[in-house]
Amino acid sequence: MNLQIHRATLIRFQSLIALFLLCLALSILSDKFLTVSNAWNVMRQVSVNICISTGMTLIVLTAGIDLSVGSVLALCGAITAGLLKNGIAFPAGNLFIGFTLLGALLAGVLTGSVLGAFNGWAITRFKVPPFVATLAMLTIARGLTMLWTQGFPISGLGDTFLFFGTGWFLGIPVPVWISGIIVVIAVILTSKTRLGRYIYAIGGNESASKLSGINVSRVKITVYTIAGALAAIGGILVTSRLDSAQPNAGTSYELDSIAAVVIGGTSLSGGRGNILGTVQGAIIIGVLNNGLVLLNVSPFWQQVVKGFVILLAVIIDKSNSKND
Amino acid sequence: MLKVDKITKRFPGVLALEDVSLTLEAGKITALIGENGAGKSTLMKVLSGIYQDYEGQIIFKNEVVHFANPKDAQEQGIAIIHQELNLIPYLSITENIFLGRELITQYGTLDKRKMKVRTQELLDMLKMSVKPETLVAGLKVGQQQVVEIAKALLTDSDVIIMDEPTSAITESEVEVLFKIIDDLKNQNKAIVYVSHKLDELFRIADHYVVLRDGKSVESGKMEGITQDLLIQKMIGRNVQVHRKVPIETKEGVLFSVKRLFLKHPVRSREYMLKNISFSVNKGEIVGIFGLMGAGRTELLETIFGLHPSVSTSEIHVDHTRMIINTPADAIKAGLALVPEDRKKDGLVLGMDVKTNICLTTLSDLEKRGLLSDSKESQLSEKYIEALKIKTSSPQQLAGNLSGGNQQKIVLAKWLATKPKLLLLDEPTRGIDIHAKSEIYKLIIGLADTGMGIIFVSSELPEILAVSDRILVMADGAVTAEFNSSDATEDAILRAAIPKSVYENQL
């Protein structure tokens, strides 16, 4: 009995324990790892993935998936940067619209929301599997990014804008504040609101949810819209940190994001998991990346190691849920 | 040819078959009949190797056999043709027939030529003029059935079991099927024919075996027996469930549905439900009886707004016209549906009891826009106590509870919406006797508070026990209506048996 309780606690905190062991090992192996500046550095890098993965978690909880987050991130970052720097000029009417910082940011987030809503609409209205609908969006958004930027980075965006990606507030990097606030809101959303409850119910049993009077389509569209908006915020953070919107930004971010969700213990078949798990998953990936760099492991090997960590995490998770 | 000797099959809490014996003779067709839940499908699954753990013996060609799996049964000569056809639509006839037992050339590749020749032989024998390379998706249902039969013949089966083979095919296809069955009989195969359509059995069967409540109660020759006698043998029990006293103080019409039609999902010119009209009074329990495929579930689903684009109807609740296009509309109109398959449609098994109970009424359980844990606990504890749901705590996962208690959770979540009319689809399926009687009591108690109840069931005794009025459905239409005082099992079953083309020939 006692053993069982210990086991249950162990399972509950498994990703925290893994994270702790990982940090312990890295601090022994490298004297640069356990420093305040490195810690903030890791967190700053991780915060983009946390933004995206929070949205991804909501989607995965409904038994869906979003492959388009990386491209949406790039497009929204580029739109914000482009509007901020150049505004919109209409050659025909000699019309020019300039954008304030706030306007440009809102336009970026709005674009992400619209693309997310489009995903949700295609999935619910035409019953396109989420994998396919968002795969299409991955290509569409990347193409739109190329069109918008003409394939060139948009750089030199002004100091105020750089504050979002590089600034500090009360001794904590601004991106960490932003992702932290998003996480808090998402935790409340999932655990304390009707929408959150419906998300879990739909992932657990869609047809029972529908029969219970839940508007399944509306919930799904909302969730994809939120994920699009969060990808946009991620795009703004990336652009601000680099002081440049790269047309190929965010490539394969969707994979890191799905990895964070899965390592965090959220089931890809939906209905089971939570936001805080995903945050731990994202930090584990971030620490691993950082540690491997500090240890001078070649980037090629880094990918191999990361792949095995993801596999291991899922295998452990599967064997745990079987024992329940 | 094949002898089944005292087979008993247990499921947790249920005795599905008890000391069932039967004998199949070569060159004879044996009809297996019984009500829904009498044990027919369990027996067929034992015979075809799907269930391996049973008590008793199967003696096949004078040897005791015990099949390890369906493939083993097939190889030894027992083939089953299920009611739902098990063909892969986008493979050809040949590929389907040889699926899992492909012929291989000496180089290890598929021997397509040989397989095609063999398929052609089988199709010729079954007089089907379709090319072996035709995709199954392009065949009519009747033709697909013939492909299933060809599959059975490929392994040279001695025993062929057919489960409701005419349930999905047209009249002319039935003719073809019967000719094939006659041919098989002349080839000395033993055939088990399961069907609700009694008139068909009189046409083709030689022997009959009646199953009732998991026991083999009667067997004999079809010659000299009548349909009435068979029906009696199928029912044959004394009803001892307490019958509800019909309420005479009917307080007026609560719910009515008029001219309800539902289109067939595939064949768009046909209707699944045809012109159904009925009403329910306040405090009245209306039982709806029908055999498998009569359209009972579809009727409830259509009323509840699950098929808005393919159905038409006119629904009134409390004399107000209601437009119901989604379950949310239905709930707003005061309806609640307890679905037939509680695991698939009723519960989120991975969520706890409390969350499941609260799922339909979350908007009432909020405080300042956030869900209130105390309100949720209050609601769920109220219903756990009222319905006597046996659970270690409200936090227990719904999936860990017994069938009866799961059904009570589904009831609880719907009672929480304070419905005016409760639609129950087979509410006692798969739950034990004790839980059943608790559910009956509950339903009667609810009706006494003025709630209208539609109670769909395929079990006659329970329909008779709890209903005030009984509607009988067959083939998507209401075929009879009884007051519970003058309803008899006999009359109900007679109205429920679908009429096929042979009615007039008898």
Interface residues (C-beta under 8 A of the other chain):
Chain A: I188 K192 T193 R194 R197 Y198 Y200 A201 G204 N205 S207 A208 S209 K210 L211 S212 G213 I214 N215 G271 R272
Chain B: F304 L306 T326 P327 A328 A330 I331 L337 P339 K344 D345 G346 L347 V348 L349 G350 M351 T355 C358 L359 T360 L362 S363 E366 G369 L370 L371 K413
